[in-house]
Amino acid sequence: MFYILRKLYSLDDMKKLLLNLSKIVKIVKIDESLIVNSLQNSLFTDVEDCLQAECAKIINAAYVVTRNTDDFKNSSVLAILPSDFLSLLSEPQTSTLN
């Protein structure tokens, strides 16, 4: 997110935005076992994507929100586009979002 936001916001505004976001999303602690699992997982070609999928799995997330869902075709957590996630947020509270 930092990489994407840096093109749109000043550093101070970006920090405020991310701090506010941290109040409503679950932040997963990345430890040695998560990194090792991601490095050893041959189903993913990108270690960072694998790490994100592993983090989502740990917290039983309903979705991984990403601009490139193809990179998560082997994820045990469904990957959806940001626009689809925003649509889900605007629906009545019958959807399960973690």
PDB file as gemmi writes it, atoms N, CA and C in Angstrom:
CRYST1    1.000    1.000    1.000  90.00  90.00  90.00 P 1                      
ATOM      1  N   MET A   1       0.822  -1.184   0.000  1.00  0.00           N  
ATOM      2  CA  MET A   1       0.000   0.000   0.000  1.00  0.00           C  
ATOM      3  C   MET A   1       0.870   1.254   0.000  1.00  0.00           C  
ATOM      4  N   PHE A   2       1.944   1.199   0.738  1.00  0.00           N  
ATOM      5  CA  PHE A   2       2.843   2.347   0.814  1.00  0.00           C  
ATOM      6  C   PHE A   2       3.340   2.707  -0.582  1.00  0.00           C  
ATOM      7  N   TYR A   3       3.699   1.700  -1.346  1.00  0.00           N  
ATOM      8  CA  TYR A   3       4.213   1.907  -2.697  1.00  0.00           C  
ATOM      9  C   TYR A   3       3.173   2.604  -3.580  1.00  0.00           C  
ATOM     10  N   ILE A   4       1.941   2.168  -3.491  1.00  0.00           N  
ATOM     11  CA  ILE A   4       0.879   2.740  -4.313  1.00  0.00           C  
ATOM     12  C   ILE A   4       0.523   4.151  -3.841  1.00  0.00           C  
ATOM     13  N   LEU A   5       0.379   4.313  -2.534  1.00  0.00           N  
ATOM     14  CA  LEU A   5      -0.044   5.594  -1.983  1.00  0.00           C  
ATOM     15  C   LEU A   5       0.986   6.698  -2.152  1.00  0.00           C  
ATOM     16  N   ARG A   6       2.250   6.342  -2.239  1.00  0.00           N  
ATOM     17  CA  ARG A   6       3.298   7.357  -2.324  1.00  0.00           C  
ATOM     18  C   ARG A   6       3.167   8.211  -3.575  1.00  0.00           C  
ATOM     19  N   LYS A   7       2.482   7.697  -4.584  1.00  0.00           N  
ATOM     20  CA  LYS A   7       2.283   8.439  -5.823  1.00  0.00           C  
ATOM     21  C   LYS A   7       1.154   9.473  -5.691  1.00  0.00           C  
ATOM     22  N   LEU A   8       0.324   9.304  -4.665  1.00  0.00           N  
ATOM     23  CA  LEU A   8      -0.858  10.144  -4.530  1.00  0.00           C  
ATOM     24  C   LEU A   8      -0.833  11.087  -3.332  1.00  0.00           C  
ATOM     25  N   TYR A   9      -0.056  10.732  -2.313  1.00  0.00           N  
ATOM     26  CA  TYR A   9      -0.105  11.468  -1.055  1.00  0.00           C  
ATOM     27  C   TYR A   9       1.285  11.877  -0.591  1.00  0.00           C  
ATOM     28  N   SER A  10       1.315  12.927   0.215  1.00  0.00           N  
ATOM     29  CA  SER A  10       2.567  13.308   0.864  1.00  0.00           C  
ATOM     30  C   SER A  10       2.894  12.253   1.921  1.00  0.00           C  
ATOM     31  N   LEU A  11       4.110  12.241   2.394  1.00  0.00           N  
ATOM     32  CA  LEU A  11       4.522  11.269   3.404  1.00  0.00           C  
ATOM     33  C   LEU A  11       3.675  11.399   4.663  1.00  0.00           C  
ATOM     34  N   ASP A  12       3.438  12.607   5.128  1.00  0.00           N  
ATOM     35  CA  ASP A  12       2.625  12.802   6.328  1.00  0.00           C  
ATOM     36  C   ASP A  12       1.188  12.325   6.131  1.00  0.00           C  
ATOM     37  N   ASP A  13       0.597  12.663   4.997  1.00  0.00           N  
ATOM     38  CA  ASP A  13      -0.773  12.235   4.724  1.00  0.00           C  
ATOM     39  C   ASP A  13      -0.857  10.715   4.602  1.00  0.00           C  
ATOM     40  N   MET A  14       0.151  10.139   3.982  1.00  0.00           N  
ATOM     41  CA  MET A  14       0.178   8.691   3.820  1.00  0.00           C  
ATOM     42  C   MET A  14       0.271   7.996   5.174  1.00  0.00           C  
ATOM     43  N   LYS A  15       1.111   8.502   6.045  1.00  0.00           N  
ATOM     44  CA  LYS A  15       1.244   7.919   7.382  1.00  0.00           C  
ATOM     45  C   LYS A  15      -0.076   8.008   8.148  1.00  0.00           C  
ATOM     46  N   LYS A  16      -0.748   9.144   8.055  1.00  0.00           N  
ATOM     47  CA  LYS A  16      -2.044   9.305   8.728  1.00  0.00           C  
ATOM     48  C   LYS A  16      -3.066   8.315   8.186  1.00  0.00           C  
ATOM     49  N   LEU A  17      -3.095   8.188   6.873  1.00  0.00           N  
ATOM     50  CA  LEU A  17      -4.028   7.265   6.234  1.00  0.00           C  
ATOM     51  C   LEU A  17      -3.771   5.826   6.676  1.00  0.00           C  
ATOM     52  N   LEU A  18      -2.520   5.423   6.666  1.00  0.00           N  
ATOM     53  CA  LEU A  18      -2.179   4.054   7.058  1.00  0.00           C  
ATOM     54  C   LEU A  18      -2.412   3.818   8.544  1.00  0.00           C  
ATOM     55  N   LEU A  19      -2.164   4.811   9.380  1.00  0.00           N  
ATOM     56  CA  LEU A  19      -2.458   4.670  10.806  1.00  0.00           C  
ATOM     57  C   LEU A  19      -3.955   4.513  11.039  1.00  0.00           C  
ATOM     58  N   ASN A  20      -4.765   5.263  10.320  1.00  0.00           N  
ATOM     59  CA  ASN A  20      -6.216   5.113  10.425  1.00  0.00           C  
ATOM     60  C   ASN A  20      -6.664   3.738   9.932  1.00  0.00           C  
ATOM     61  N   LEU A  21      -6.077   3.298   8.844  1.00  0.00           N  
ATOM     62  CA  LEU A  21      -6.410   1.982   8.314  1.00  0.00           C  
ATOM     63  C   LEU A  21      -6.050   0.879   9.315  1.00  0.00           C  
ATOM     64  N   SER A  22      -4.944   1.062  10.023  1.00  0.00           N  
ATOM     65  CA  SER A  22      -4.511   0.044  10.991  1.00  0.00           C  
ATOM     66  C   SER A  22      -5.498  -0.126  12.142  1.00  0.00           C  
ATOM     67  N   LYS A  23      -6.396   0.832  12.302  1.00  0.00           N  
ATOM     68  CA  LYS A  23      -7.410   0.736  13.353  1.00  0.00           C  
ATOM     69  C   LYS A  23      -8.581  -0.150  12.948  1.00  0.00           C  
ATOM     70  N   ILE A  24      -8.714  -0.412  11.632  1.00  0.00           N  
ATOM     71  CA  ILE A  24      -9.869  -1.187  11.176  1.00  0.00           C  
ATOM     72  C   ILE A  24      -9.508  -2.503  10.497  1.00  0.00           C  
ATOM     73  N   VAL A  25      -8.228  -2.761  10.276  1.00  0.00           N  
ATOM     74  CA  VAL A  25      -7.812  -4.032   9.683  1.00  0.00           C  
ATOM     75  C   VAL A  25      -6.901  -4.774  10.650  1.00  0.00           C  
ATOM     76  N   LYS A  26      -6.843  -6.065  10.499  1.00  0.00           N  
ATOM     77  CA  LYS A  26      -5.985  -6.906  11.319  1.00  0.00           C  
ATOM     78  C   LYS A  26      -4.579  -6.888  10.722  1.00  0.00           C  
ATOM     79  N   ILE A  27      -3.585  -6.598  11.552  1.00  0.00           N  
ATOM     80  CA  ILE A  27      -2.194  -6.622  11.113  1.00  0.00           C  
ATOM     81  C   ILE A  27      -1.556  -7.896  11.651  1.00  0.00           C  
ATOM     82  N   VAL A  28      -0.980  -8.662  10.747  1.00  0.00           N  
ATOM     83  CA  VAL A  28      -0.390  -9.946  11.099  1.00  0.00           C  
ATOM     84  C   VAL A  28       1.096  -9.766  11.364  1.00  0.00           C  
ATOM     85  N   LYS A  29       1.555 -10.340  12.449  1.00  0.00           N  
ATOM     86  CA  LYS A  29       2.982 -10.322  12.760  1.00  0.00           C  
ATOM     87  C   LYS A  29       3.686 -11.328  11.853  1.00  0.00           C  
ATOM     88  N   ILE A  30       4.668 -10.858  11.119  1.00  0.00           N  
ATOM     89  CA  ILE A  30       5.423 -11.736  10.230  1.00  0.00           C  
ATOM     90  C   ILE A  30       6.642 -12.242  10.990  1.00  0.00           C  
ATOM     91  N   ASP A  31       6.729 -13.556  11.102  1.00  0.00           N  
ATOM     92  CA  ASP A  31       7.842 -14.152  11.839  1.00  0.00           C  
ATOM     93  C   ASP A  31       8.622 -15.097  10.934  1.00  0.00           C  
ATOM     94  N   GLU A  32       9.598 -15.728  11.522  1.00  0.00           N  
ATOM     95  CA  GLU A  32      10.482 -16.611  10.755  1.00  0.00           C  
ATOM     96  C   GLU A  32       9.729 -17.738  10.064  1.00  0.00           C  
ATOM     97  N   SER A  33       8.780 -18.351  10.759  1.00  0.00           N  
ATOM     98  CA  SER A  33       8.067 -19.493  10.166  1.00  0.00           C  
ATOM     99  C   SER A  33       7.252 -19.063   8.950  1.00  0.00           C  
ATOM    100  N   LEU A  34       6.641 -17.882   8.993  1.00  0.00           N  
ATOM    101  CA  LEU A  34       5.895 -17.391   7.826  1.00  0.00           C  
ATOM    102  C   LEU A  34       6.816 -17.155   6.641  1.00  0.00           C  
ATOM    103  N   ILE A  35       7.953 -16.588   6.908  1.00  0.00           N  
ATOM    104  CA  ILE A  35       8.911 -16.323   5.823  1.00  0.00           C  
ATOM    105  C   ILE A  35       9.434 -17.632   5.241  1.00  0.00           C  
ATOM    106  N   VAL A  36       9.795 -18.573   6.094  1.00  0.00           N  
ATOM    107  CA  VAL A  36      10.301 -19.867   5.622  1.00  0.00           C  
ATOM    108  C   VAL A  36       9.225 -20.598   4.817  1.00  0.00           C  
ATOM    109  N   ASN A  37       7.984 -20.609   5.319  1.00  0.00           N  
ATOM    110  CA  ASN A  37       6.893 -21.256   4.581  1.00  0.00           C  
ATOM    111  C   ASN A  37       6.708 -20.635   3.206  1.00  0.00           C  
ATOM    112  N   SER A  38       6.807 -19.322   3.143  1.00  0.00           N  
ATOM    113  CA  SER A  38       6.635 -18.635   1.862  1.00  0.00           C  
ATOM    114  C   SER A  38       7.783 -18.931   0.899  1.00  0.00           C  
ATOM    115  N   LEU A  39       8.984 -19.044   1.422  1.00  0.00           N  
ATOM    116  CA  LEU A  39      10.138 -19.369   0.578  1.00  0.00           C  
ATOM    117  C   LEU A  39      10.084 -20.811   0.074  1.00  0.00           C  
ATOM    118  N   GLN A  40       9.487 -21.690   0.857  1.00  0.00           N  
ATOM    119  CA  GLN A  40       9.446 -23.111   0.484  1.00  0.00           C  
ATOM    120  C   GLN A  40       8.206 -23.469  -0.338  1.00  0.00           C  
ATOM    121  N   ASN A  41       7.260 -22.590  -0.437  1.00  0.00           N  
ATOM    122  CA  ASN A  41       6.021 -22.875  -1.154  1.00  0.00           C  
ATOM    123  C   ASN A  41       6.250 -22.768  -2.657  1.00  0.00           C  
ATOM    124  N   SER A  42       6.178 -23.885  -3.333  1.00  0.00           N  
ATOM    125  CA  SER A  42       6.438 -23.908  -4.782  1.00  0.00           C  
ATOM    126  C   SER A  42       5.196 -23.572  -5.606  1.00  0.00           C  
ATOM    127  N   LEU A  43       4.051 -23.366  -4.964  1.00  0.00           N  
ATOM    128  CA  LEU A  43       2.832 -23.026  -5.697  1.00  0.00           C  
ATOM    129  C   LEU A  43       2.803 -21.559  -6.125  1.00  0.00           C  
ATOM    130  N   PHE A  44       3.633 -20.745  -5.504  1.00  0.00           N  
ATOM    131  CA  PHE A  44       3.706 -19.318  -5.821  1.00  0.00           C  
ATOM    132  C   PHE A  44       5.050 -19.015  -6.481  1.00  0.00           C  
ATOM    133  N   THR A  45       5.024 -18.133  -7.466  1.00  0.00           N  
ATOM    134  CA  THR A  45       6.280 -17.698  -8.087  1.00  0.00           C  
ATOM    135  C   THR A  45       6.823 -16.448  -7.407  1.00  0.00           C  
ATOM    136  N   ASP A  46       5.964 -15.746  -6.676  1.00  0.00           N  
ATOM    137  CA  ASP A  46       6.355 -14.507  -6.000  1.00  0.00           C  
ATOM    138  C   ASP A  46       6.271 -14.717  -4.491  1.00  0.00           C  
ATOM    139  N   VAL A  47       7.393 -14.586  -3.818  1.00  0.00           N  
ATOM    140  CA  VAL A  47       7.460 -14.833  -2.373  1.00  0.00           C  
ATOM    141  C   VAL A  47       6.598 -13.831  -1.600  1.00  0.00           C  
ATOM    142  N   GLU A  48       6.592 -12.593  -2.029  1.00  0.00           N  
ATOM    143  CA  GLU A  48       5.792 -11.584  -1.334  1.00  0.00           C  
ATOM    144  C   GLU A  48       4.296 -11.904  -1.427  1.00  0.00           C  
ATOM    145  N   ASP A  49       3.839 -12.326  -2.605  1.00  0.00           N  
ATOM    146  CA  ASP A  49       2.437 -12.726  -2.754  1.00  0.00           C  
ATOM    147  C   ASP A  49       2.117 -13.912  -1.853  1.00  0.00           C  
ATOM    148  N   CYS A  50       3.022 -14.864  -1.813  1.00  0.00           N  
ATOM    149  CA  CYS A  50       2.829 -16.036  -0.971  1.00  0.00           C  
ATOM    150  C   CYS A  50       2.748 -15.626   0.497  1.00  0.00           C  
ATOM    151  N   LEU A  51       3.596 -14.722   0.898  1.00  0.00           N  
ATOM    152  CA  LEU A  51       3.592 -14.237   2.273  1.00  0.00           C  
ATOM    153  C   LEU A  51       2.252 -13.575   2.607  1.00  0.00           C  
ATOM    154  N   GLN A  52       1.724 -12.802   1.691  1.00  0.00           N  
ATOM    155  CA  GLN A  52       0.416 -12.178   1.904  1.00  0.00           C  
ATOM    156  C   GLN A  52      -0.681 -13.231   2.036  1.00  0.00           C  
ATOM    157  N   ALA A  53      -0.628 -14.253   1.202  1.00  0.00           N  
ATOM    158  CA  ALA A  53      -1.618 -15.328   1.271  1.00  0.00           C  
ATOM    159  C   ALA A  53      -1.508 -16.090   2.594  1.00  0.00           C  
ATOM    160  N   GLU A  54      -0.284 -16.335   3.041  1.00  0.00           N  
ATOM    161  CA  GLU A  54      -0.073 -17.024   4.324  1.00  0.00           C  
ATOM    162  C   GLU A  54      -0.610 -16.191   5.486  1.00  0.00           C  
ATOM    163  N   CYS A  55      -0.393 -14.892   5.439  1.00  0.00           N  
ATOM    164  CA  CYS A  55      -0.913 -13.999   6.489  1.00  0.00           C  
ATOM    165  C   CYS A  55      -2.442 -14.015   6.492  1.00  0.00           C  
ATOM    166  N   ALA A  56      -3.031 -13.974   5.306  1.00  0.00           N  
ATOM    167  CA  ALA A  56      -4.500 -14.005   5.207  1.00  0.00           C  
ATOM    168  C   ALA A  56      -5.052 -15.311   5.780  1.00  0.00           C  
ATOM    169  N   LYS A  57      -4.349 -16.394   5.513  1.00  0.00           N  
ATOM    170  CA  LYS A  57      -4.788 -17.702   6.021  1.00  0.00           C  
ATOM    171  C   LYS A  57      -4.735 -17.746   7.547  1.00  0.00           C  
ATOM    172  N   ILE A  58      -3.701 -17.178   8.123  1.00  0.00           N  
ATOM    173  CA  ILE A  58      -3.527 -17.195   9.582  1.00  0.00           C  
ATOM    174  C   ILE A  58      -4.696 -16.529  10.307  1.00  0.00           C  
ATOM    175  N   ILE A  59      -5.199 -15.440   9.748  1.00  0.00           N  
ATOM    176  CA  ILE A  59      -6.284 -14.724  10.422  1.00  0.00           C  
ATOM    177  C   ILE A  59      -7.664 -15.129   9.901  1.00  0.00           C  
ATOM    178  N   ASN A  60      -7.695 -16.189   9.080  1.00  0.00           N  
ATOM    179  CA  ASN A  60      -8.957 -16.663   8.499  1.00  0.00           C  
ATOM    180  C   ASN A  60      -9.670 -15.558   7.725  1.00  0.00           C  
ATOM    181  N   ALA A  61      -8.898 -14.806   6.961  1.00  0.00           N  
ATOM    182  CA  ALA A  61      -9.472 -13.726   6.155  1.00  0.00           C  
ATOM    183  C   ALA A  61     -10.376 -14.315   5.079  1.00  0.00           C  
ATOM    184  N   ALA A  62     -11.395 -13.575   4.761  1.00  0.00           N  
ATOM    185  CA  ALA A  62     -12.296 -14.001   3.696  1.00  0.00           C  
ATOM    186  C   ALA A  62     -11.673 -13.759   2.326  1.00  0.00           C  
ATOM    187  N   TYR A  63     -10.829 -12.722   2.230  1.00  0.00           N  
ATOM    188  CA  TYR A  63     -10.267 -12.327   0.946  1.00  0.00           C  
ATOM    189  C   TYR A  63      -8.848 -11.800   1.082  1.00  0.00           C  
ATOM    190  N   VAL A  64      -8.113 -11.912  -0.026  1.00  0.00           N  
ATOM    191  CA  VAL A  64      -6.895 -11.144  -0.244  1.00  0.00           C  
ATOM    192  C   VAL A  64      -7.298 -10.113  -1.287  1.00  0.00           C  
ATOM    193  N   VAL A  65      -7.130  -8.847  -0.972  1.00  0.00           N  
ATOM    194  CA  VAL A  65      -7.491  -7.782  -1.916  1.00  0.00           C  
ATOM    195  C   VAL A  65      -6.233  -7.387  -2.668  1.00  0.00           C  
ATOM    196  N   THR A  66      -6.278  -7.541  -3.980  1.00  0.00           N  
ATOM    197  CA  THR A  66      -5.086  -7.332  -4.806  1.00  0.00           C  
ATOM    198  C   THR A  66      -5.483  -6.849  -6.196  1.00  0.00           C  
ATOM    199  N   ARG A  67      -4.554  -6.139  -6.842  1.00  0.00           N  
ATOM    200  CA  ARG A  67      -4.785  -5.711  -8.224  1.00  0.00           C  
ATOM    201  C   ARG A  67      -4.493  -6.843  -9.205  1.00  0.00           C  
ATOM    202  N   ASN A  68      -3.844  -7.914  -8.740  1.00  0.00           N  
ATOM    203  CA  ASN A  68      -3.478  -9.011  -9.631  1.00  0.00           C  
ATOM    204  C   ASN A  68      -3.933 -10.339  -9.029  1.00  0.00           C  
ATOM    205  N   THR A  69      -5.170 -10.676  -9.258  1.00  0.00           N  
ATOM    206  CA  THR A  69      -5.738 -11.909  -8.685  1.00  0.00           C  
ATOM    207  C   THR A  69      -5.082 -13.161  -9.270  1.00  0.00           C  
ATOM    208  N   ASP A  70      -4.552 -13.069 -10.479  1.00  0.00           N  
ATOM    209  CA  ASP A  70      -3.906 -14.237 -11.097  1.00  0.00           C  
ATOM    210  C   ASP A  70      -2.735 -14.747 -10.260  1.00  0.00           C  
ATOM    211  N   ASP A  71      -2.050 -13.839  -9.573  1.00  0.00           N  
ATOM    212  CA  ASP A  71      -0.911 -14.247  -8.753  1.00  0.00           C  
ATOM    213  C   ASP A  71      -1.327 -15.059  -7.533  1.00  0.00           C  
ATOM    214  N   PHE A  72      -2.624 -15.075  -7.232  1.00  0.00           N  
ATOM    215  CA  PHE A  72      -3.116 -15.765  -6.043  1.00  0.00           C  
ATOM    216  C   PHE A  72      -3.994 -16.965  -6.397  1.00  0.00           C  
ATOM    217  N   LYS A  73      -3.851 -17.475  -7.603  1.00  0.00           N  
ATOM    218  CA  LYS A  73      -4.694 -18.605  -8.020  1.00  0.00           C  
ATOM    219  C   LYS A  73      -4.443 -19.851  -7.170  1.00  0.00           C  
ATOM    220  N   ASN A  74      -3.281 -19.954  -6.530  1.00  0.00           N  
ATOM    221  CA  ASN A  74      -2.974 -21.091  -5.674  1.00  0.00           C  
ATOM    222  C   ASN A  74      -3.146 -20.783  -4.187  1.00  0.00           C  
ATOM    223  N   SER A  75      -3.744 -19.647  -3.897  1.00  0.00           N  
ATOM    224  CA  SER A  75      -3.971 -19.244  -2.509  1.00  0.00           C  
ATOM    225  C   SER A  75      -5.188 -19.970  -1.944  1.00  0.00           C  
ATOM    226  N   SER A  76      -5.104 -20.329  -0.674  1.00  0.00           N  
ATOM    227  CA  SER A  76      -6.263 -20.940  -0.017  1.00  0.00           C  
ATOM    228  C   SER A  76      -7.292 -19.889   0.373  1.00  0.00           C  
ATOM    229  N   VAL A  77      -6.921 -18.598   0.274  1.00  0.00           N  
ATOM    230  CA  VAL A  77      -7.829 -17.489   0.541  1.00  0.00           C  
ATOM    231  C   VAL A  77      -8.147 -16.831  -0.800  1.00  0.00           C  
ATOM    232  N   LEU A  78      -9.424 -16.637  -1.068  1.00  0.00           N  
ATOM    233  CA  LEU A  78      -9.879 -16.065  -2.330  1.00  0.00           C  
ATOM    234  C   LEU A  78      -9.307 -14.665  -2.544  1.00  0.00           C  
ATOM    235  N   ALA A  79      -8.762 -14.425  -3.718  1.00  0.00           N  
ATOM    236  CA  ALA A  79      -8.241 -13.102  -4.078  1.00  0.00           C  
ATOM    237  C   ALA A  79      -9.287 -12.367  -4.896  1.00  0.00           C  
ATOM    238  N   ILE A  80      -9.532 -11.106  -4.514  1.00  0.00           N  
ATOM    239  CA  ILE A  80     -10.494 -10.292  -5.246  1.00  0.00           C  
ATOM    240  C   ILE A  80      -9.875  -8.922  -5.549  1.00  0.00           C  
ATOM    241  N   LEU A  81     -10.427  -8.267  -6.543  1.00  0.00           N  
ATOM    242  CA  LEU A  81      -9.968  -6.935  -6.933  1.00  0.00           C  
ATOM    243  C   LEU A  81     -10.438  -5.893  -5.924  1.00  0.00           C  
ATOM    244  N   PRO A  82      -9.695  -4.793  -5.788  1.00  0.00           N  
ATOM    245  CA  PRO A  82     -10.131  -3.729  -4.871  1.00  0.00           C  
ATOM    246  C   PRO A  82     -11.547  -3.233  -5.180  1.00  0.00           C  
ATOM    247  N   SER A  83     -11.893  -3.102  -6.451  1.00  0.00           N  
ATOM    248  CA  SER A  83     -13.241  -2.634  -6.811  1.00  0.00           C  
ATOM    249  C   SER A  83     -14.311  -3.615  -6.344  1.00  0.00           C  
ATOM    250  N   ASP A  84     -14.026  -4.913  -6.422  1.00  0.00           N  
ATOM    251  CA  ASP A  84     -14.976  -5.914  -5.933  1.00  0.00           C  
ATOM    252  C   ASP A  84     -15.115  -5.846  -4.417  1.00  0.00           C  
ATOM    253  N   PHE A  85     -13.996  -5.605  -3.736  1.00  0.00           N  
ATOM    254  CA  PHE A  85     -14.033  -5.476  -2.284  1.00  0.00           C  
ATOM    255  C   PHE A  85     -14.864  -4.262  -1.871  1.00  0.00           C  
ATOM    256  N   LEU A  86     -14.669  -3.142  -2.564  1.00  0.00           N  
ATOM    257  CA  LEU A  86     -15.449  -1.944  -2.254  1.00  0.00           C  
ATOM    258  C   LEU A  86     -16.928  -2.169  -2.507  1.00  0.00           C  
ATOM    259  N   SER A  87     -17.251  -2.937  -3.538  1.00  0.00           N  
ATOM    260  CA  SER A  87     -18.655  -3.279  -3.800  1.00  0.00           C  
ATOM    261  C   SER A  87     -19.233  -4.101  -2.657  1.00  0.00           C  
ATOM    262  N   LEU A  88     -18.429  -5.039  -2.155  1.00  0.00           N  
ATOM    263  CA  LEU A  88     -18.883  -5.854  -1.019  1.00  0.00           C  
ATOM    264  C   LEU A  88     -19.131  -4.982   0.212  1.00  0.00           C  
ATOM    265  N   LEU A  89     -18.291  -3.989   0.413  1.00  0.00           N  
ATOM    266  CA  LEU A  89     -18.455  -3.105   1.562  1.00  0.00           C  
ATOM    267  C   LEU A  89     -19.734  -2.282   1.481  1.00  0.00           C  
ATOM    268  N   SER A  90     -20.160  -1.994   0.267  1.00  0.00           N  
ATOM    269  CA  SER A  90     -21.358  -1.182   0.109  1.00  0.00           C  
ATOM    270  C   SER A  90     -22.642  -1.991   0.175  1.00  0.00           C  
ATOM    271  N   GLU A  91     -22.524  -3.326   0.159  1.00  0.00           N  
ATOM    272  CA  GLU A  91     -23.694  -4.194   0.285  1.00  0.00           C  
ATOM    273  C   GLU A  91     -24.163  -4.214   1.735  1.00  0.00           C  
ATOM    274  N   PRO A  92     -25.430  -4.601   1.948  1.00  0.00           N  
ATOM    275  CA  PRO A  92     -25.903  -4.775   3.328  1.00  0.00           C  
ATOM    276  C   PRO A  92     -24.989  -5.763   4.074  1.00  0.00           C  
ATOM    277  N   GLN A  93     -24.898  -5.648   5.351  1.00  0.00           N  
ATOM    278  CA  GLN A  93     -23.949  -6.416   6.171  1.00  0.00           C  
ATOM    279  C   GLN A  93     -24.253  -7.909   6.220  1.00  0.00           C  
ATOM    280  N   THR A  94     -24.523  -8.528   5.076  1.00  0.00           N  
ATOM    281  CA  THR A  94     -24.721  -9.972   5.033  1.00  0.00           C  
ATOM    282  C   THR A  94     -23.456 -10.690   4.603  1.00  0.00           C  
ATOM    283  N   SER A  95     -22.496  -9.941   4.048  1.00  0.00           N  
ATOM    284  CA  SER A  95     -21.244 -10.582   3.617  1.00  0.00           C  
ATOM    285  C   SER A  95     -20.309 -10.761   4.795  1.00  0.00           C  
ATOM    286  N   THR A  96     -19.427 -11.751   4.677  1.00  0.00           N  
ATOM    287  CA  THR A  96     -18.462 -12.035   5.721  1.00  0.00           C  
ATOM    288  C   THR A  96     -17.123 -11.441   5.340  1.00  0.00           C  
ATOM    289  N   LEU A  97     -16.762 -10.365   5.986  1.00  0.00           N  
ATOM    290  CA  LEU A  97     -15.469  -9.725   5.730  1.00  0.00           C  
ATOM    291  C   LEU A  97     -14.635  -9.822   6.980  1.00  0.00           C  
ATOM    292  N   ASN A  98     -13.405 -10.303   6.843  1.00  0.00           N  
ATOM    293  CA  ASN A  98     -12.457 -10.375   7.971  1.00  0.00           C  
ATOM    294  C   ASN A  98     -11.323  -9.429   7.733  1.00  0.00           C  
TER     295      ASN A  98                                                      
END                                                                             
